[in-house]
Structures are given as structure tokens and as C-alpha cells.
């Protein structure tokens, strides 16, 4: 679908790339939710900041389409019936059995990165721990070799930079780079005679949709979506969680005393400071949201961070509370497009926090070195200086 002609577009209500917005996305989105909850900009189209409006779009795939990308996007950028078929194929890869089988590998990855933290006077947590954990855990789950850790981290960074700049040429080139990585991986597996039981990537080579094998382009799209979503979100989430504990010692003490609270605590902390900024949709037909007229073909941006901080749904949204209704938390989305990788992400974050808390006795901020917030399309922190105390586990 094409966007509505420029003559029909309203005057911008805000600029998502303005320095004051990028300086603190949460504060800026909170302000927009109160001032102009359905806001237009050239950069994002129509942005929805309220929980009820975001949920409405998520649950109405008849009116709002996920087919927003010019590139093949399996299954994120699809609507039923295509989405239904590919989603059915993908969900078994995140089954309880497969995710549970991955836990020992994930725990070893987390242990290796947290084992010596308190032996260092200071740690820049994002570059030294959060990002490596996200990359290494994802590569291990996909069955990818360690030599891809650095290229994947670089590729993720370039993808974020091109998205912020809205550099379509660069974004296309970056997508082709990833397809090249996947083509090499598939060729290696073919030569080695890899079977579906070997690893997830090999299993995709043997999967079928519409009674035919997946094409290399479809496999690359699936893996690109998992890689962009998983690495960026897990790195951001790991930083957000650790910074929250460093600045909230009473919560840190509570979770150290009882690791069973971690699953609920992780979801609540990531509601307060979301690791994923936004997702896109396109209106299939004219529709009114919040008193604003949105035409068929116009872009809609769902502001996850704002929706999960909506005072109409979450009383005192900055407060950490373990008694909130988890069904209201949009951390993993809702409706038919709810994140299929949520079981894996939950496992990775729980295991990482268990290892981090188990191998330290205190997580502290660094005086005179405040963290630097990440900018759109990333969330969390660009840099996070921290100190760790405690005897190292062997």
C-alpha cells in the first residue's frame, strides 16, 4: 500500500528525531501521551501513545496491516492467511521443550560473562556484557559459529543507524549483507549434511510451507527478524534490568533473597522502561482513533514504551509493583502477532539475572559517570558504567 498523498497529510504534531525527544525517549513519549496521544509526524506517520489505542490496533488485524516493509518479512510483515501459515511453522522452534533444552547453554554463556565482573574496578556494561550476551546467546540458539559474533554485532549497529537516518539505500544494502551471511551458513550446512536435529538453522532448511521447502530468501527473512529483534531487545533489556537494580537497592536485595520473584520482576521492570520502542502498521481502510482521522494507506506507529506507562492502566507507572495484572503488560505485544520468541527471551533474561545476582553481592552505579540513554530506534542505554562487588564463583 502507498502512503496518502502529501496534500492530504496534516501538519506535524511533533518531531520524533528532535534532540529533546532523543535525549530521553520515555519522558518525551509520556509528555506526548498526555498532550497529543494520537500524533502525526513525517518520520513515523501516526504515532499512538495510549494503551487502549495500541491494544485496539493489535487486536484488529482486519483494519490494520502488518505488511509495512518493502522487503520480505516472515512472518512479522504479513497478514492472514500468509501470516497464519508461517506462524504455524515458526512456533515449534520456540516450544517449551526446545527452550528448556537451551537453558544449560544459555546459562554457561551468562556465567562466562558475569564470572569475573567484581574483579574489575569498573565495567561499561553494555559493550562488555549486555551486547555480547545477546549476540552469543542468539548465535548459540541458532546454531551459528562464534566467528559470527563480531559481524552480527556490527550488522545490528549499522541496521539501527540506517533506520534512524531513514537511509533506504543503506537499509537495503544491510538486508543484502544479512542474506549473504545466511547463504554462506546454509551452504556450509548443506555440504556438512546437517539434519533438522542439528540446530535451528538446519531445521529451517527442512521445514515446509504451502507443501514446499522454504526458499533461501524466506529463511534469511525469518533469521533476520529473529536476529534484529532478539539481539537488540535482549541487549537493551539486560542493560535496563541491571541499571534498575543498581539504582533501586531495595529491589536488588529483594531479588537476591528470592530468585523465584525474577520472572515477574523482569516483566515489571521492562514495563517501566521498555526495551523495544515501537512497531509499525498500515491502515487498510479509513479509521478514526482518538478523534483523529487516519486514511487508508497511512502509516501507524505503536509506541510500546508509552503504552506500558499509561496512567489510565498502570497506577503510578514508575512504581515497581509485583501485584499488577500481567495480562495488561504489552511487553511482548498482543493478538495474532504477539512475539513468538517471547519464551526464549524470558528464559535468557531470567537465566542471565540468576547468574548475575548469584555471582555478585552488589551492583552499584559509578559516581560522576551517569549512563547515556540510547536513541531511536534503540531503547535502554548506549553506555552504562557500573561497579560490582562480591566474591567470584568458581
Secondary structure, DSSP 8 states (H G I E B T S, - for coil): -----GGG----S--TTSHHHHH-HHHHHHHHHHH-SEEEETTTEEEE-SHHHHHHHHH-TTTEE----SS--TTTT--TTHHHHHHHHHHGGG-HHHHHHHHHHHHHHHHHHHTTGGGSS-EEHIIIIIHHHHHHHHHHHHT--TTHHHHHHHHHHHHHHHHHHT-HHHHHHHHHHHHHHHHHHHHHHHHHT--TTT-HHHHHHT-EETTEE--HHHHHHHHHHHHHHHHHHHHHHHHHHHHHHHH-HHHHHHHHH-GGGHHHHHHHHHHHS-S--EEEEEESS-EEETTEEE-TT-EEEEEHHHHTT-TTTSTTTTS--TTS-GGG--TT--GGGS-TTHHHHHHHHHHHHHHHHHT-SEEEE-TT---EE--TT--SEEE-EEEEES----
